Amino acid sequence: MTQTGDSVRDGVVWEVLALSRLTELMNRVSAQDDLSILFDMVVDGAADVVGFKVAAISLVVPSGDIEVVAVAGDDDARVELLGRRTPRPVLEAEFAVAERWGSLRFVPAGELPDGSAEGWVSADWTAPTPAGDPDAWNPEDTLIAPFFDAVGELLGILSVDLPLSGRRPDVTQRAVLELFANQTGIAISAARQRHALSERVRLGEAVQTVARIAQEDLDPARVVDVAAMPISAGLASAGLWLRAFAGEDDDERESVSARSGERVHTPVSLVAIARRMAARCWRAGVVAVVGADGHVEPARLWSDDDIAQVRVFLSDAAARSLLIAPMGSGSSCFGYIACTRGPGDPDWTDAEAQAALEMGRDLGRAIRNARLYAVERRVAAELREADRSKTQLFSTVSHELKNPLASIVGHVELLRQEPDGNGDWSLGVIERNTERLQSLVDDLLTLSRVSDPDRPMPEADVDLGEVSRDVVDMFRPRADTQQVSLTFDLEERLPLVRGSAGDLERVVQNLVSNAVKFTPAGGKVAVSVASRRDRVVLECIDDGLGISPEDQEGLFTEFFRGTNPETLQVPGTGLGLSIAQRVVTRHGGRIDVESELGRGTSITLLLPAL
């Protein structure tokens, strides 16, 4: 009778102490936000309060498997069990054969289904009870306490092994273990809710910051630089690569940062992969992820080769996972956000993926707006320049027309007043000024025609060599009159060019005419036509007056006549080279000029060969 009373008192005392310690522990657990610390507190308490040598917590991972995340009671057990994964079907098979002790699941030794991992067997553990005791604990026995979230989804399991008493837990110990499991589920759910709330606040602040940046009037390069820090902090990334693709008026821009502060190198192949994935993700409206456990999302967008290269990159960078979010607006992808996380970092959550997508949209709008502003500014500048050029054109044309018209009017008056005077001289002056006006009008009409992008260009196969030969022959009498040596050299079997024969002839005329006009007596002009790889090249070289570096900058401007007094003495409209450049540009070619004042000029015309 006394022994029974003592046993009852001991049991009551144990229950009171256990409940007291459990209450204290659960209060501490409920206030804990760090899940790793929470798990350690729970398994330590389960091993100590309930009286087991080993306790472990396993959580359901995204794949559905169960992974051991905390072990208490034995250092060797911690080393062996931590990180062990059990496939979900195996756990369900264990539940199917288990004895139900309330919410607990007990699988006696020998009843574990195939594929189940064996429990922990300590070399120095021996059951304090005789082997024949029906309640003696067998090291291969399995006792599991599942815990769930508020809607009944399995969160994980609390496992215990090797009871200090050597016996299967009694009703009181089972009740305490159930309380541990229930409180663990509640604590994990609460901690996750607090973490989710904190995450939403963090991500919300990051999204708002990026949205504010997107509303500022920044060029694309500044958008990338300013947004990098809040994005890296908001997504809690170990490494960040923020790249804006090159537009018409800006260069490709990348901002790179790392949590460690070390310089991060991005292989060119990874930039190409991120570029492709960003375009695919923008069209699909998703982010791309390469996870730590080998899975990729969305699988349909990844190629095997790209996955292999990314995994090599993650391994070299000591990173755990990669997330790529596109930056875009409308139907256009303008860049990407690429983030990595280290080995100790968590997986990317759906909230983080959504936030990255929103930030990508905001940055895409910012880049689009910045480029539209740049285009608007450029168009406005071009319109101002066009208006200035128009005004200058009117002024120059008026000036160019005024002088010969005044001369013509004056000599007409002389003829009227003195019909029997020196009429031949006046008629000669009128004729020369009329020709000057005719030349000016022809040049203006030609300039208007070759400057109109909507006017179709007549195309034919043109032999530039024969065109140039005819032009040289046309100017040879003038060269002989000015005592200028004019030579021509033509390569045999010269390829043809595609374009307008008349316009190209006009170009060659301008080049040869200028060379002859601005070369004094005794000088030389050499014209040659040859092929150079995929181009037909015409060179016109003279040893005439030459052009100063300052005048070379305005050489192809309409009505430009230069500043050299000797050059200004030679008649001309200043439209020839401007016309020549526009014609050559329409033909897909270019004109290069090399000149030195007083030492002559070399002009090279390059056109695509057929």
Secondary structure, 3 states (H helix, E strand, C coil): CHHHHHHHHHHHHHHHHHHHHHHHHHHHHHCCCCHHHHHHHHHHHHHHHHHEEEEEEEEECCCCCEEEEEEECCHHHHHHHCCCEECHHHHHHHHHHCEEECCEEEECCCCCCCCCCCCCCCCCCCCCCCCCCCCECCCCCEEEEEEECCCCCEEEEEEEEEECCCECCCHHHHHHHHHHHHHHHHHHHHHHHHHHHHHHHHHHHHHHHHHHHHHCCCCHHHHHHHHHHHHHHHCCCCEEEEEECCCCCCCCEEEEEECCCCCCCCCHHHHHHHHHHHHHHHHHCCCEEECCCCCEECHHHCCHHHHHHHHHHHHHCCCCEEEEEEEEECCEEEEEEEEEECCCCCCCCHHHHHHHHHHHHHHHHHHHHHHHHHHHHHHHHHHHHHHHHHHHHHHHHHHHHHHHHHHHHHHHHHHHHCCCCCHHHHHHHHHHHHHHHHHHHHHHHHHHHHCCCCCCCCCEEECHHHHHHHHHHHHHHHHHHCCCEEEEEECCCCCCEEECHHHHHHHHHHHHHHHHHCCCCCCEEEEEEEEECCEEEEEEEECCCCCCHHHHHCCCCCCCCCCCHHHHCCCCCCCHHHHHHHHHHHCCCEEEEEEECCCEEEEEEEEEEC
